[in-house]
């Protein structure tokens, strides 16, 4: 079982880490909105086909309809907005920097939980973890930022995407209860597609993009969204949410590897320092490295 868990975790980290590379390739030719509209379209078709195969066309439609406002909210805060912010950010920064900034998401989950959920407190190692994570973001953005001020703004855009993911995580925990993971994933992709459609279609290129750009969009939809989400849900079901969420710690590493090997991106000292501080903050802030009475799983972002 341990070997199966480790293998699945590494496969998921490899898949989700590659998303930042595929985004970087796609936005060289496509606008951020067009890239992410295409991603959501591919993911919605794939996840919708699975829904139809499992439940039949009529039941799949009724499930999506009955999910109602929750699906629209998730389509905004877990899909359309963070997807677009990350893609826009990657027009100004390297894919590896985007992955590191995105790894700050669990820090914002903890901060929002402290603010809006009764009984949540930031004391001891948890408070230290939050502080380390914030300092890590500051190092990434403010100390010799890649690309100057434009790079700092691009990094902040990805940090805002992390905040949006954090909001969606807390919303899911409080509002969705025992909703099917497949339904949640399908509804998020479907409504994300609908929300991005007007701008994505309006900003579609006048000429057919290269196969490299189109292939990147398809890879984002199939691998990064549909297969990645289903694999994560499989891990939650078989190994528990805490163990599945450890993928958070591996994503920046795999993304940095892809960026350096396939995109010739330089790995800067400030990036490594920011990564170390953010991951240390996530580990302490979530309680992953120190036993506590109430351990919270680290939620995993969908890049």
C-alpha positions as CSV (number, residue, x, y, z in Angstrom):
1,X,0.0,0.0,0.0
2,X,2.9,2.4,0.8
3,X,4.4,1.8,-2.6
4,X,1.1,2.4,-4.3
5,X,0.6,5.6,-2.4
6,X,4.1,6.9,-3.2
7,X,3.7,6.1,-6.9
8,X,0.3,7.7,-7.2
9,X,1.6,10.8,-5.3
10,X,4.5,11.2,-7.6
11,X,2.4,10.7,-10.7
12,X,0.0,13.4,-9.5
13,X,2.8,15.8,-8.7
14,X,4.3,15.2,-12.2
15,X,0.9,15.9,-13.8
16,X,0.0,19.0,-11.8
17,X,3.5,20.3,-11.9
18,X,3.5,20.2,-15.7
19,X,0.4,22.5,-15.8
20,X,2.6,25.5,-15.2
21,X,4.8,24.6,-18.2
22,X,1.9,24.0,-20.5
23,X,0.4,27.4,-19.5
24,X,3.6,29.1,-20.3
25,X,3.8,27.5,-23.7
26,X,0.1,28.3,-24.5
27,X,0.2,31.9,-23.5
28,X,3.0,32.6,-25.9
29,X,0.4,32.4,-28.7
30,X,-3.0,32.6,-27.0
31,X,-4.4,35.1,-24.5
32,X,-4.8,34.0,-20.9
33,X,-8.6,34.0,-21.3
34,X,-8.6,32.0,-24.5
35,X,-6.1,29.5,-23.0
36,X,-8.2,28.9,-19.9
37,X,-11.5,28.8,-21.8
38,X,-10.0,26.0,-24.0
39,X,-8.7,24.2,-20.9
40,X,-12.2,24.3,-19.2
41,X,-13.9,23.3,-22.4
42,X,-11.7,20.2,-22.8
43,X,-12.0,19.3,-19.1
44,X,-15.8,19.8,-19.1
45,X,-16.2,17.5,-22.1
46,X,-14.0,14.8,-20.5
47,X,-15.6,15.0,-17.0
48,X,-19.1,15.3,-18.5
49,X,-18.6,12.2,-20.6
50,X,-17.6,10.3,-17.4
51,X,-20.7,11.7,-15.7
52,X,-23.0,10.6,-18.6
53,X,-21.3,7.1,-18.7
54,X,-21.9,6.6,-15.0
55,X,-25.3,8.1,-14.5
56,X,-26.9,8.5,-17.9
57,X,-27.6,11.8,-19.8
58,X,-30.7,12.7,-18.0
59,X,-29.4,12.1,-14.5
60,X,-26.1,13.9,-15.3
61,X,-28.0,16.9,-16.5
62,X,-30.2,16.9,-13.4
63,X,-27.2,16.6,-11.1
64,X,-25.6,19.7,-12.8
65,X,-28.8,21.6,-12.6
66,X,-29.6,20.8,-9.0
67,X,-26.0,21.7,-8.0
68,X,-27.2,25.2,-8.9
69,X,-25.6,28.2,-7.3
70,X,-22.8,26.2,-5.6
71,X,-21.6,25.1,-9.1
72,X,-21.5,28.7,-10.3
73,X,-19.6,29.9,-7.2
74,X,-17.0,27.1,-7.6
75,X,-16.8,27.9,-11.3
76,X,-15.7,31.4,-10.4
77,X,-13.5,31.0,-7.3
78,X,-12.0,27.6,-8.0
79,X,-11.7,27.7,-11.8
80,X,-12.3,30.8,-13.9
81,X,-10.7,33.4,-11.7
82,X,-7.6,31.5,-10.5
83,X,-7.0,29.9,-13.9
84,X,-7.0,33.3,-15.6
85,X,-4.8,35.0,-12.9
86,X,-2.2,32.2,-13.1
87,X,-2.1,32.4,-16.9
88,X,-1.9,36.2,-16.9
89,X,0.8,36.0,-14.3
90,X,2.8,33.6,-16.5
91,X,2.9,36.2,-19.3
92,X,5.3,38.1,-17.0
93,X,7.1,35.4,-14.9
94,X,8.6,32.0,-15.4
95,X,6.5,28.9,-14.9
96,X,8.6,27.8,-11.9
97,X,8.0,31.1,-10.1
98,X,4.3,30.8,-10.7
99,X,4.3,27.3,-9.1
100,X,6.1,28.6,-6.0
101,X,3.7,31.5,-5.6
102,X,0.8,29.1,-6.0
103,X,2.2,26.9,-3.2
104,X,1.3,29.6,-0.8
105,X,-2.4,28.7,-1.0
106,X,-2.6,26.7,2.2
107,X,-1.3,29.7,4.2
108,X,-4.3,31.7,3.0
109,X,-6.6,28.8,3.9
110,X,-5.4,29.0,7.5
111,X,-5.6,32.8,7.5
112,X,-9.2,32.8,6.2
113,X,-10.2,30.0,8.5
114,X,-8.9,32.1,11.5
115,X,-10.9,35.1,10.3
116,X,-14.2,33.4,9.4
117,X,-14.4,30.1,11.2
118,X,-15.2,30.1,15.0
119,X,-12.7,28.2,17.1
120,X,-9.8,28.6,14.8
121,X,-6.7,30.2,16.4
122,X,-3.2,31.1,15.3
123,X,-0.9,30.3,18.2
124,X,2.5,28.7,18.7
125,X,4.0,26.9,15.7
126,X,0.9,27.7,13.6
127,X,1.5,31.4,14.0
128,X,5.2,30.9,13.1
129,X,4.2,29.0,10.0
130,X,1.8,31.7,8.8
131,X,4.6,34.3,9.4
132,X,7.1,32.2,7.5
133,X,4.7,31.7,4.6
134,X,4.0,35.4,4.3
135,X,7.7,36.2,4.5
136,X,8.3,33.6,1.7
137,X,5.8,35.4,-0.5
138,X,7.5,38.7,0.2
139,X,10.9,37.3,-0.7
140,X,9.5,35.9,-4.0
141,X,7.8,39.2,-4.9
142,X,9.9,41.9,-3.4
143,X,13.5,41.0,-3.3
144,X,15.0,41.4,-6.8
145,X,11.8,40.2,-8.5
146,X,12.2,38.4,-11.8
147,X,11.3,40.8,-14.6
148,X,11.3,43.9,-12.3
149,X,8.0,45.5,-11.4
150,X,6.2,43.7,-14.2
151,X,7.4,40.4,-12.7
152,X,6.4,41.5,-9.2
153,X,2.8,42.2,-10.5
154,X,2.8,38.9,-12.3
155,X,3.8,37.0,-9.1
156,X,1.1,38.9,-7.1
157,X,-1.5,37.8,-9.7
158,X,-0.6,34.2,-8.9
159,X,-0.7,34.9,-5.2
160,X,-4.2,36.3,-5.7
161,X,-5.1,33.1,-7.5
162,X,-3.9,31.2,-4.4
163,X,-6.3,33.4,-2.3
164,X,-9.1,32.4,-4.6
165,X,-8.3,28.7,-4.3
166,X,-8.3,29.2,-0.5
167,X,-11.8,30.7,-0.6
168,X,-13.0,27.8,-2.8
169,X,-11.5,25.3,-0.3
170,X,-13.3,26.8,2.7
171,X,-16.5,27.2,0.7
172,X,-16.4,23.5,-0.3
173,X,-15.8,22.4,3.3
174,X,-18.8,24.5,4.6
175,X,-21.3,24.2,1.8
176,X,-20.9,21.1,-0.2
177,X,-20.9,18.4,2.4
178,X,-21.0,14.9,0.9
179,X,-21.4,16.0,-2.7
180,X,-19.8,13.7,-5.3
181,X,-16.2,14.7,-6.1
182,X,-16.9,14.0,-9.8
183,X,-19.9,16.3,-9.7
184,X,-18.0,19.0,-8.0
185,X,-15.2,18.7,-10.6
186,X,-17.5,18.6,-13.5
187,X,-19.6,21.6,-12.3
188,X,-16.5,23.6,-11.6
189,X,-15.1,23.0,-15.1
190,X,-18.5,23.5,-16.8
191,X,-19.3,26.9,-15.1
192,X,-15.7,28.0,-15.4
193,X,-16.0,27.4,-19.2
194,X,-19.3,29.4,-19.3
195,X,-17.8,32.3,-17.4
196,X,-14.6,32.5,-19.5
197,X,-16.4,31.9,-22.8
198,X,-17.3,35.6,-23.7
199,X,-13.7,36.9,-23.2
200,X,-12.0,33.7,-24.3
201,X,-13.9,33.7,-27.6
202,X,-13.5,37.4,-28.1
203,X,-9.8,37.1,-27.7
204,X,-9.4,34.0,-29.9
205,X,-6.5,34.4,-32.3
206,X,-7.3,35.3,-35.9
207,X,-5.0,32.5,-37.2
208,X,-4.9,28.8,-36.1
209,X,-2.4,28.4,-33.3
210,X,0.5,26.0,-33.6
211,X,0.1,22.4,-32.6
212,X,2.4,23.0,-29.7
213,X,0.0,25.7,-28.3
214,X,-3.2,23.7,-29.0
215,X,-1.6,20.5,-27.6
216,X,-0.7,22.5,-24.4
217,X,-4.4,23.5,-24.0
218,X,-5.6,20.0,-24.5
219,X,-3.0,18.7,-22.0
220,X,-4.1,21.3,-19.5
221,X,-7.7,20.2,-19.8
222,X,-7.2,16.5,-19.9
223,X,-4.1,16.1,-17.6
224,X,-4.1,19.1,-15.4
225,X,-7.8,19.3,-14.8
226,X,-9.8,16.1,-15.6
227,X,-7.2,13.3,-14.9
228,X,-5.5,15.3,-12.2
229,X,-8.7,15.9,-10.2
230,X,-9.9,12.3,-10.6
231,X,-6.5,11.1,-9.4
232,X,-6.6,13.4,-6.4
233,X,-10.1,12.2,-5.5
234,X,-8.9,8.6,-5.8
235,X,-6.0,9.4,-3.4
236,X,-8.4,11.0,-0.9
237,X,-10.7,8.0,-1.1
238,X,-8.0,5.4,-0.6
239,X,-5.3,7.1,1.5
240,X,-7.1,10.0,3.2
241,X,-7.2,13.8,2.5
242,X,-4.1,14.5,4.7
243,X,-1.8,12.1,2.8
244,X,-3.3,13.1,-0.6
245,X,-2.7,16.8,0.1
246,X,1.0,16.3,0.6
247,X,1.2,16.8,-3.2
248,X,1.4,20.5,-2.3
249,X,5.0,20.1,-1.3
250,X,6.0,18.4,-4.5
251,X,4.3,20.7,-7.1
252,X,6.9,23.5,-7.1
253,X,9.7,21.0,-7.3
254,X,8.3,19.3,-10.4
255,X,7.3,22.6,-11.9
256,X,10.8,24.0,-11.4
257,X,12.3,20.9,-13.0
258,X,10.0,21.2,-16.1
259,X,10.8,24.9,-16.5
260,X,14.5,24.4,-16.2
261,X,14.7,21.3,-18.5
262,X,12.1,22.1,-21.2
263,X,11.8,25.9,-21.1
264,X,15.4,26.9,-20.2
265,X,14.2,28.8,-17.2
266,X,16.9,29.9,-14.7
267,X,16.5,28.8,-11.1
268,X,17.2,31.9,-8.9
269,X,18.4,32.0,-5.4
270,X,15.5,34.1,-4.3
271,X,13.1,31.5,-5.8
272,X,14.7,28.7,-3.7
273,X,14.6,30.9,-0.6
274,X,11.0,31.8,-1.2
275,X,10.1,28.2,-1.9
276,X,11.8,27.0,1.3
277,X,10.0,29.6,3.5
278,X,6.6,29.0,1.9
279,X,6.8,25.2,2.3
280,X,8.1,25.5,5.8
281,X,5.2,27.9,6.5
282,X,2.7,25.5,5.0
283,X,4.1,22.6,7.1
284,X,3.9,24.5,10.4
285,X,0.7,26.4,9.6
286,X,-1.2,23.3,8.7
287,X,0.1,21.2,11.6
288,X,1.7,18.7,9.3
289,X,5.0,18.6,11.1
290,X,4.0,19.0,14.7
291,X,1.4,16.8,16.4
292,X,-1.5,18.7,17.7
293,X,-5.0,18.0,19.1
294,X,-6.6,19.1,15.9
295,X,-4.7,18.4,12.7
296,X,-5.9,20.0,9.6
297,X,-5.2,18.4,6.2
298,X,-3.3,20.6,3.7
299,X,-5.6,21.4,0.8
300,X,-4.2,20.8,-2.6
301,X,-4.4,23.6,-5.3
302,X,-5.4,22.7,-8.8
303,X,-2.9,24.6,-10.9
